[in-house]
Amino acid sequence: MVEMGPRRRDTDPPEFSETDPMSTAVELARAAGEWRGTPALALAWRPGDVPAADRMRLRGRVRVGRAPDAGWPIADRRLSSAHFEVLVGGGKAAIRDLDSRNGTFVNGVRLGSPRPLLDQDVIRAGRCVFVYVADASTITLEVGAAGGSHGLAGPFHSPVLLEQVAEAVRTGRHLLLEGETGVGKELVARAVHRIGHAGRPFVAHNCAAFASSEDAETALFGVVRGAFTGVEPRAGLIERAHGGVLYLDELPNLPLRVQRSLLRFAEDGEYARIGDAARRRADVRLLLGTNRPVAEAVAGGVLAHDLVARTHRLFVPPLCRRRADVPAIFLAALTVEALRAGLDPESCARALNADAVEAMTLSDFEGHNVRFLQDLAAAVCVRLAMTPVEDWPRMAAGVFLERFFASPVLARYARVEETDGPPARVSPYEANREAILRAYGECGGSLSAMEIALREQGIVVHRRWLAEFLDRWGVRRRRARRRTS
């Protein structure tokens, strides 16, 4: 962790000046919400050739830039010597660009005058992507913390979540995992298994897959011969998980009658197969997942209050509340998908640029979260597997163009990137302009036909962005005028 000068207390007077516009911006930030604690800045992504500390607790005034004497020196050639600064006072912060050559962007918009910083704001400077964290207690400030251990990727928020998981394991109680769809509750459940029940069974099931109460009961507790016509005896999920962990996701989809049967097992560890009077015992830790807020689900009558009361609750925050970990989570998913596709993970990672990472980190992730990143990684690897290695950066940029067409970052995708060699356009549409215009004429202006024809040539495009670039080049508007004349 980078420290700047002598330690300051949160009660120390900030380095304000009545004529400093940064001071005004801090006051605006303070007025926007209550004090949350000591803020921090996380360097969520940087190219592999840029060595730098990746986190800093913010105190007073912090300048970020390429110069060795900057408060936070980062050796990125796209950064100015003094690129931007952050001023903190009373647990609030504001940011100002220091007349940098390439500009500073906050949430995809170029920074003009100083502005307040809010929790999870994404800052882009040079080839680096930062995330402002209003409360440093939500991340670890220890460099090298094992954020990727036990399957939880991310060096900032994930280690804190992992500490909570370890504490939950030590309670010895059954666990209730609360979090949005796709947020990674099963990853947390598997972390619980690795920490407290390694080498023992891990059984997972989604309660939404049960067709009825009877189906749920037989699946959970098992069934004996003759319980139903033609049924064969079989063990249930509880019996299969004996000695280990049973993870039941989307618990509100489990009928209340079955939840109460599960409650009795949670209390004494005893159950009976359906159709059998004999009681059995099983040593199983229940992990129960819900994508609905617990209070809402209980009030709505789809979650048994007594069952909730007998669990230790653990909240898994959505990605919009832990954006600093998004690049690392994506890269972990990219590694898995690259190996599955027979690609070199490190080469795949090098195909990404700051534009792509910035757009991804700014996503709203609503209803997607970790699953969205896994799907994105799979899409990138599918395209890369069909593309010559020298074209990988262009192809990866194309995938991000399609997935993040609403991002404010995309307005900057078509600019010429500054590199050590000849400049290359990031946008595959600009790079293939002649082929697109030729296809436009050959296909009579049909975007669907163009998309198919260009893909047959190995140029992966999307009709939405074909329309955008054709309008930008003025082609479609001129053609429309000729038709009406």
N, C-alpha and C positions, 0 to 999 in steps of 0.2 A: 504494500500500500504506500502510495506517495504521501508524504507529509510536507506541509509548507510552513516553514518558520516555526516559531514557538506555538505551543498548544493554546488554543483559545477556548474559553468557556462560552456556552450558549448565552450566558448573561452578560458577556463582555459587549461594550458598545461596538456596533459594526463600523466598518470603515466608510462612513457616509460623508457626503458633502451636499449641502442644500442646493448647489448648482449642478450636481451630477445627475444626469438623466437616469443613470442606473439606480440611484437611490430612490427616485420616483417609481421606477419599475418594481423594486423590492417592496415598496409600500403598497403598490397595487396587488402584488402577490400576497402580501400579508392580509390585505382586506378580502382576498378571494376565498380564504378558508382559515381554519384554526391551525395553530402550530402543531406539527406532527412529529417533530424530533429533528435530529441532526441530518441534513440532506447529504447525498453523495452523488457522484457521477461515475457511471460504469462505461468502460470502453468495450462495447458489445461485439464489435468486429473491426478488424484491421487486416490488411494483406499480410501474408507470411513473411515479407521482407521488411516489416516495420516492427522492430523490437520496442516495447514500451510497457510501463506499468499499466494495468488494465482497470484500476479502480482508485478512487480518491474520496475521502471524507472531505466535504467542503466546509471551509471556515474562512470568513473574511472575503478577500478578493483573490481569485485564482485565475491566472492567465495560462492559456493552452496554446502551444505553438511548436514550431520546429527548432527554435533556438535552444541551445543547451541550458541557458539561464532562465528559461520560462518556468513558471511555477509547476507546470506539468509538461515536460519536454517529450515530444513524440516525433521520431525521425521519419516522417512521411513527406516525400518530396512535393506533394500537392498542398501541404500546409504552409502558410506564411510563417515567418519567424515568430510573430505574435499574431495568432489567428483570431481567437475570441477569448472573452473573459466572463467569469461568473462571479457575481457578488452576492454574499449571503448575509442576512441579518434577521435575528429572531426566528430562525428555522425556515425562513423563506429565501427564495433566490430569484435573480434576474440574470439575463444573458445579453451580451453586446458583441457584435462583430467589430474587430479592430482593423477595419479597412483592409481586410484580407483580399488577396488576389482572386481567389476562387469562390469567395463568399461562404457564409455560414447559413445552414438551413435548419429550421425548426419545424418538425412535422411536415416536411416536404416543401415548405415555403421559405424563400430567401429572406434572411433577416435584414430589416432596415434599421429602424430605431430600436433601442433596448426594449426588451419585453420580459414580463414575468415568466418564470418556469413553473409548470405544474407537474405533478407526479406522472411519470411514464412518458414525458415528452421525449421525442426522438430527435437527436441533434446530428446533423451531418456536416463534417468539416474535412476537406480533402478526401482521402480514401478511407476515412474512419467514420464509424457510426457509434454514437454515444447514446445512453439513456439516462435521463435525470430521475433519481430516486428520492422522493421527498423524505422518507424515513429510512436511514441507513440500517436500522435494526432488522429490516426485511431482507437484507442481503448479507452475505459474509464479506468482511473486509480483509480476510486473510487470503493473501495470494497463494494459489496452489491448493486451495481447499478441494476436497475430493467430491466435486459436484457431480461427476459422471459415475460415481460408484453406485452399485446396486441398481443400475439401469436408469437412473435419473440424471439426464444430461443437463448441463448448464452450470457455469462456475459461480453464479451470483446468488440467485434465489434458491436453487435446488439444494445446496448444502443446508440452508435453514430448514427447508421442508424435510430433508433427510434427518435432521436432528429431531424434528417433531415426530417423525415416523419411529425413530429409535426410542423416544420417550413413550410413545403409544405402545410399542412392543413390551416395554418394561412394566406397564400397568397390568399385563396379564389378562386384560379384558377383551371381549369381542369388540370389533371396531366398526364404526359407521363412517364411510368416506363420502363426503358431500362435495360436489363439483359439477360444473357444466358438462354437457355431452362432449366426449372426445378430449377432455382436459388431461387425461392420463391417470385416471383412477386405478385402472388395472396395473399400470406401471408401479404405482404406489403400493398396491396390494402385493405385487411380486417383490417389491423391496421389503415389505413386512415379512414375507416368506423367507427371503434370503437372510435377513437379520436374525429372525427368531426361530425359523423352522427349516433351515437349510438341510437338504438331503432327505426331506420328508415330502409327502404328496402335496401338490398344489392343484386344486380343482377349481375351474372357473365356469360360470354359467350365467347367461342373461335371462332374467326373469320374464322379459317380454316374449321369450320363445315358448313359454308354457301356453298350451292351447286352452286349458281349463283348470279349475281347482283340483280335480282328480288327477290330471296330468302332472300338476305341480307336486302333489303329495307323493305320487308314486315315484317321480323323478328324484325327489329329495330323500325320501325315507326308504325306498325300495318296495318290493312286493313279493308275496309268497305265491306258490302254485295254487291255483283255484280261486284266488281272490276275485278274478274276473274270468269270464269265459275265454278259454284259449290262451290265457296269459302264462308266461313262463316265469319262474322265480328269477329275480335279479336284484343286485345291490343298488342302493340309491347313492346320490352324490355325497351324503354324509358318510356313509360307510366307505366309499372310495377315498375320502379325504382323511380317514382315521390317522391320527398322529401328526397331521399337518394342517393345511389351511383350505377352507372352502370360501371362494369369493362369489357372491351373488350380486350382480350388477342390476341396476334399474329396479330396486326393491319395491317402489310403489306399484309396480305392475304385478306383484305377487298378491293374490287375494288375501284380505285381512284374516280370513279363517285359517289360511295356511301360515300367515305370519305369526298367529298366536300359537300354532303347533310348533313353529320354529322357536318361539319364545320359551316354551316348556323345555325344549332341548337345550337352549342357551342357559337355562337355570341349573339343570342337573346333569346334562350330558347324556340323558337317556332318550331313547326313541323306540318305535316299533315299526317293522315293515307293515305295509298295508295288507290287511287280512290275517295278521298274526297277533296273538295276544301277548306273546313273550316280549319282554323288554330287553333291549340291547344297550350297550354303552359304547360311546365313541369319544375319543379325545380329539376334538376338532376346534380350531379357532375360526370363528365366523367373521368374515369381512363383508360388510354390506354396503353397496354403493347406491347413491341416489343422485340423479341429475336435477332434482327439484329441491328447492330450499326446504330444510327439514320442518321448520315451523309451518310453512305453507302446506306441505304434504300431510302433516298431522291434522291441521285445521280442515283440510279438504277430505279427510276420512280415508286416505289411501295409504297411510303409514301408521302402524300401531304405536301408540305413545309408550306403552309398557316395554315394547321391544327396543325403542329408541333409548329409554331410560336405563337399559342394561348394557349400553355400549359406551365406549370411549369415542368421542366424535373428533374427526380430523377433516379440516377443510382444505381442499386442493384448489388453489387460486387459478383463475383463468389466465391465459397467456397475455391478455391485455393488461394484467396487473403484474406481470413479470417479463416485460419485453426484453430486458437485457439478456435473458437466457434463450431468446428465440433463435438467434443464429447458431448457437451451439446445439440446440435441440434439432434444428434442421440438418446440421452437418452430421449428427449422429444417425439420423434417418437416412441421409445421403450415403453414408458409409455402408449401411445395411443393404440398401437398394443397389449400390454399385457392385458390391460383392456378389449379390444375387444375379446381376446382369453380366458378371465377368469383367467388370471395369476396375481400374485402379482408383480407389477412393480419393487419394491425394490429388490425382490429376483432375478428377471431377470437381473437387473443392476449388482448385485453381481456376476453374472456368467461371466462377462467380466474381462479380465486381461489386463495388460499394452501392451502385444504383439498385441492383437486385436485392441486396441485403437490406438496404434502407426501405424499399417498397415492402418487403416481406415483414420487417419489424413493425411497420406502420399499419399492418392489416388489422381489421376490427376483430377477426377470429370468431365472430359470433356463430355459435353452434358448430364450430369446427375444432379449434384449438390444435392439440398435438396431432390428431388424425389428419387435419388439413396439411400440416407440414410433412407428414409421412406420404400423403398422396402427391404433394408437390415434388418431393424428392424422387418418387417413383416416375413421375412424368418427365423430370429432367433426365433421369438415367435412360429412359426409353428413347428419348430423342438423341442423347449423346451416343448411344449404342449404334445408331444408324448414321452417324456423322463422322467425317474425318477429324482427327484430333485437332488439327490446326483451326477448325471452324467451331470448336466447342464453346468458346466465349460467346460467339454470335448466336449459337443455337440455344445456350442457356438463357441469354438475354431474351430471346424470342418466347421461351416458355413463361418467363416472368411478365413479359408484355401481355400475354394472353390472360394470365391469372390475376393480374393486378391492374386491369385497364382503368379502374376508377381511382387509382392512387395519384395524389398530386405529384409524386416523383416522376411519373411517366412523361410529364411535359418536358422533362429534361433528358429523357433517354436518347433522343436523337442527336444530342450535341456531340461534337467530336471530343473523344477522351484524349487527354495528354498522357503520352507514354514515353518510354525511353527510346522507342523506335518510331517508325512512321505512324502518324495518327490513323486510327481506325474507328469507323462509326459503330456505335453500340447497337443501333437499331438494325435488325435484319431487313426491315422494310426499306430503309435508306440504302443499305448495302446492295439490295437486289432491285433497285428502282427500275432499271432498264427491263429486266425480265418481267416485273409486275406490269409496266406500261404495255409491253408487248402482249402479255396475256390479256390485258384489259381490252385491247383491240380485237384479238383473236376470239375472245369469248363474248363479244358483244356487250360488254359491261356487266355481265352477270357475276356477282361476287361469289356465289356458290361454285359456279363453273371455274372461276379463276382459282379458288382455293384448291379444288381438285387438281387442276392442270399444274399449278405451281408445286404442289406436294409430289406429283409424279416426277418433277424435275429435281426433287430433293430440297425444295424451298418450303419450309414449314411456316405457314401464315394462318391468320384467322380473319374471317370475313369482316368482323367488327373493326379490326385495325386496318384492313385493306381499305375500307370506306374512309377511315380517318385520314390515312395518308394520301389517298386519291383526292380527297377534298383539300388537304393541305397543299398538294401540288397544283390544285386548280383544274385537274383533269375532268372530274365529274361535272363541275359547274359549267365549264365550256361546252361539254358534250350536250348538257341539258339545254343550253341556249340554242345550239344548232338544231335540236329537235323541234323547238318551238318557233323557229324562224320560218 
